[in-house]
Amino acid sequence: MSFFISPAYAEGAAGAPMDSGMFNILFLVGFGLIFYFFMWRPQAKRAKEHKELLGGLTKGDEVITAGGILGKVVNLNEDYVVLEVSEGTELTFQKTHVSAALPKGTIKSI
């Protein structure tokens, strides 16, 4: 029935295909490198910076919490920090909720 299409026959054996085991290993190594450089390494860097921030907190520092509350550190211990958010108003937070330290005088300028 195929009047216009002539059949194609293979002339000889083709070259040896790439070893599928080697391809799988290279694929897994490449995937592992992508995972490391795009996910694990940046997260570890951020965690290290946050740990250094929390370790360096002292009384008088001005900080912002994860909830967006600005305050001045008036007391801190191992797990908690007390922030003065306005004159005479103090709030207690877990230390891990401090997200950034602000330059001195930021609260007064707002």
N, C-alpha and C positions, 0 to 999 in steps of 0.2 A: 504494500500500500504506500510505501514511501518512494514515490517516483523521483522526487527532486532531492532527497537527502540520501547521500551515500553513507553506508555504515563506516564507523571509525573503529579501527582495531589498534590495540596497543602494540607498539613495535618491539619493545623490550622491557625488561624490569627497570623500574624507576629507582632512583637513589634511595639509600636507606633512610627511613624517616627518623626524626629526632627521638631519642630515647624518652619515653613518657615519664619514667622515673626521675630523670634529670630535670625535665620540665617542671614536674610537680615540686621538686626541692627548690628550684629557682623561684617558682611562684610563691611558695611559703616564705622563703627568705625575703623576697620583695614585699610581701604583705606584712611581715613582721617589722621591716624597716619603716614602712609607711605608718604603721600603727605607732611605733616608737616616736618618730619625729613629729607626727601631727597630733597625737593624743597624749601619750604618757609623759614625754619630756616637758611640754609646756605646762601641764597640770602640776608636775613635780616642782617646776620653777616657781609657779604661783604659790604653792603651798609653802615653799621655803621662804619666800618673801613675806608671806603673812605671818609665819612663825617668828621671823626676825622682827616684824612690826610689833607683835604682841610682847615679845621679850624685851623690847626697848621702851615700852610705855613707862612713863613716870608721872608723878603728880604735876599738874599744870599743863600737860599736853592737851591740845585741842584735837578732837577726833570726830569722825562721823561713823555712825553705826550702819549695819546692813539695812535697817529700816529707814535710814535717812535722817536720823536725829543727830543734831550737832550738840556737842557738849564739851565741857572742860573736865578733865580727870581730877577728882578730889580725893579719891581713895581707891586702892586696888589691892587685891590679894592674888593667890594662885589661880583661882577660877573666875572671880567676879571683878568688875570695875564699877565704881560709882561715878556717875557723870552729873555735873551741875549744868542743867539745861537752861535755867534762868536764875536770877538772884533768889536764893532760898529754896529752889526746887531741885531736888536730887533724885536721880533714877538709877537703879541698879541693873546692870546687864551682865550676861556672861561675857567673858573676855573674848571668846571666839566671834562674837557679833560685831566687834570693832572692825570696820573694813578699811579705814584709811586715817592717817594722821594728817592734820591740816597745819599750815604755817601759823605761827603765833600771830594773834591779832585778827584772825579771820572772823571769829564770832562777833567781835566788837564792830567790825566794818560792815556787817550785814544789817 
